[in-house]
Amino acid sequence: MKSWPDRVPPWRLWMVPAGIVLGLVLGTLVTILIEFVGHFGGSSLSHPSAVTSVAGDIGFEAAFVAAAIMMASVAAVRPHAADFGFRRITWRSGIAAGLTAMAGYYLVTAIYAEVFSLRGKDKLPSELIAHHSTPALVVATVYVCAVAPMAEETFFRGFVFGGLRRLHAELFGVQLGPWIAALVTALLFGLAHTGSASPQYLVPLGILGFVLCLVRWKTDSLYPGMAMHSANNALALGVNQLHWSGGEVLGLMILSWAVIAAVVGPLAARTPRPA
């Protein structure tokens, strides 16, 4: 199999923590603004409506993507989408990486759940659809299955993991930089869900974040990780919260992938990775 060079984005290590802080500041401001706009539309500031809550979450995610783009603009006069991992790869490589990663992730989390008697459900989807209104359900579904995977993969696997791969560490001649970068990114990914997921789910989320970093590293593309992230969220939402049938959940996955492809597909470099 023909290999590509191990691409590292142009932004520096210090830009990663700077981007996280900037994202937090922008995200907080955007969330407050959305809540005030919702208040004028009838939503309570202390208990925002479901639609306002989802809109706030979307704005918060978008703020981090904006922060990453701003940091990338500091590092390069014209940052390219490929620097974040928006590169086309062959269908065979993408599917193989995604299925292998999902199998490994679900095996490890199943063992973890059995050992620690993990029970319950992720809080986020249930909170977002608490009112069971059609608009809230539609917006929450689009957010959970399409927007969140796109935004979080761009920021965590594209920006954070990309920048942290500049770390140089060797042990017995083995380059540990990407592995350390994946571990740190996974920890940050888990911590980022502290307010939206039950504490018992933070470890599985960290494992998911680590696996997604490996997929990003080995495929040199964000797309397989986005598809895997979207499928995982669709399963959690469709099975655990909405109690949909297998066919309905599969349909949700396909529609979510279609939305992702339509929004970020055009960002890909034109040359596919050779396999």
N, C-alpha and C positions, 0 to 999 in steps of 0.2 A: 504494500500500500504506500503510495506516494505521500510524504509528510509535508506539512507547511511549517514555516518557522514559528517558534513560540512567540506570538505577538504580545507586546506589552504596550498599553496606551501611553500617550505622551505626558499625562499629568504625573506630578511628583507625589511622593508619600505624604507630605504635609497637607496636600490638597484633599486627602481623604477625610481626616478629622475636620478640616475647615468646611468641607462640603456637608458633613453631618450637622455641624453647628448651624450653618446657613440654612439647611433644610428645616431644622427645628424652628428657627426664628421665622422663616417664611411660612412654614406650615401652621404655626400658631396664629400668625397674623391673618392668614387666609381663612382658617377655621373660624376665628372670631368674626371676621367680616361676613362669612356665610351665615353664621348664626344670627347676626343682627339683621341681615336681609330676610332670613326666614322669620324673624320676630315680627317684622313689618308685614309679613304675609300671614301672620296668625300663629306662628310657632312660638312656643314658650322658650325663654332663654335658659331656664333651669331644667326643663324637660323638653328638648327639641323634638319635633315630629320625626317620624321615620325617614321621610324624604330629606329633611334638613340634615339629619345625622349622616345619611349616606353621602349627600352632597359635600358635607364637611370632610368626610373621610376621603372622598375623591380629590377635593382640593388639597388636603394634607399630603396625599401621595404625589399629586402633581407638583407640589412645592419642592419635594425632594428631587424629582426629575429635573426641575428647573435649576436647582442648586447644582446638580451634577453637570448640567450643560454649561452653567456659568463658570464652574471650575475648569471644565475642559476648554472653554474659550480663553481662559487665562493662560493655559498651557500651550495652546496652539492658536494661531491666527484664524484658521478655519478648521475646527475639529470635524472629523468625519464620523458618520454614523458607524462605520466599520470599527472605529476605535472602541466603541461600546460593545461590539459583538454582533452588530446587525449585518451578518454575512450569510449568504446562501450556502447550503451544503446539499449533498445528494440526499434524496429521500431515504435510501437504504441506510446511510450513516446516521441520519436523524432518528429514524424509527428504531434502529438497533440501540442507539445510545439511550433513547427515552425508555424503551421497554426494559433494558437491563437495569437502568437506574431505578425505575419504579419497582421492579421486582426486589432489588436489594433494599430499597427504602421500606417497603411494606413488610419484608421479612424481619428486618431489624426492629421496626416499631411494633410488630406483632409480638416479638420476644420481649421487648421492653414492657408492653402492656400486660403480658402474662406474668412477668416477674414482679412487677410493681402493682398488679391488680388495678390497672388503669380503667376507670369507668367514667361515664359522663360524656358530654358533648362540648365541642368548641362553642364559646359564648357568642362570637361575632355574628354568624348568620342568624341565630335566633333573635338577637337584639335588633338586627336590622329589619327583620320581617315580623316584629312583635305585633304590629297592628293588623297584619294580614290583609292590608289593602292592596289592590292590584298595582297601583303606581309604585308603592313602596317595594313590593315583591319584584317588579320588573327592574327597577333601578338597582335594588340590592343584588339581584342575580347578575346583572351586567357588571356591577362593581366587583363582586366576589370572583366571578369566573373569567372576566376579561380585563377590566381596568387594573385590578390589583396585580395579577400576574405580569402584565406589561410594565407597570410602574416599578414594581419591586424587583423584577429581573433587571430592568435597566439600571436602577440605582445600586442594588446590592451586587449582582453578578457582573454588570457592565462597568459601573463606576468604582465601587468599593473594592471588589475582588480584583478588578483590573489594576487599580493603583497599588494595592498591597502586594501584588506579584513582583513589585520592584524590590521586595525584601530579599536579601541574599543570606542564605544559611545553608551550610553543608554539613553532612555527617557521614563519614566514611565514603566521601566522594559522591554522595547522593544529594542532589539539590532539593532542599526542603522548603524553599520559598513559596511555591504554589500551595503546598500542604498547609503551611502556617497561615497563608492568606485565606485559604478555604475555611480553616478552623476559626479564625478571627471573624470572618464575614458571617459564618454560621452563628456565632455567639451574638453578634450584632443583630442578625435577622431574628433570632429568638427573642432577644430583649425588646426589639421593636414591636413585638406582639404582646408585650406584657399587659397592656391595658385592654386588649381585645380578645385574649384567649385565657382560659383557666390555667393556673400555675402548672397543673399536671401535664398540660399540652406543650409547655415551653421546650422540654427536651426533644420530643418528636419534631417540633418545628425547627429546632437547631439541627437535628439530623437531616431534615429536608433541605435546610439551607446549605449544609455541607455537601450533600449529594448533588444539588443543583450547581454548586461551584465546580465540582468535578466534571459535570456534563458540559458546563461552559468552557472549561479548560481543555478537555479532550476533543471537543468538536469545533472549538474556535468560533462558536456561534451561540447567540442567545435563544434562537428559535426552538431548539429541542427542549430547553429548560422552561421556556414560556408555555409550551404545549403540555409538559409534564405538570407544571405548577397549576395550570388551568384545569387539567383533568383531575388533579387531586382536590382542588376546591369544588369542582362540580360534583365529585363523589360525596364530599363532606356535606355540601348543601342539599343535593338531591336525595341522598339516602338518609342521612341523619336528621335533617330538619324538615324537608318537604315530603319525605317518605314516597318518593316517586318510584316507578317501576324501572327495570333495567333499560328498557327501550327509551323511556323518557330521559333518563340520566345520560344515555349515549347521545340522544338528540341534543341535550344541553351542551355536552362536550363539543360536538361537531359545530353547533352554532357559535359557541365561544371561540373555537379555533378559527372560524370564518371571520369573526369580528377582529380577532388579533391579526390575522393575515391581511385584512383590508386596511387596518390602521398602521401597522408597523412593517408589513411586507415590503412596501415600496422603498423602505430605507436600506434594504439589503444591497450589498455589493453585487455586481452582475455576474461575476465569475464564481461558479460553484466550487466547493472544495473537492479536489479529486479523491477518488476512493480506490 
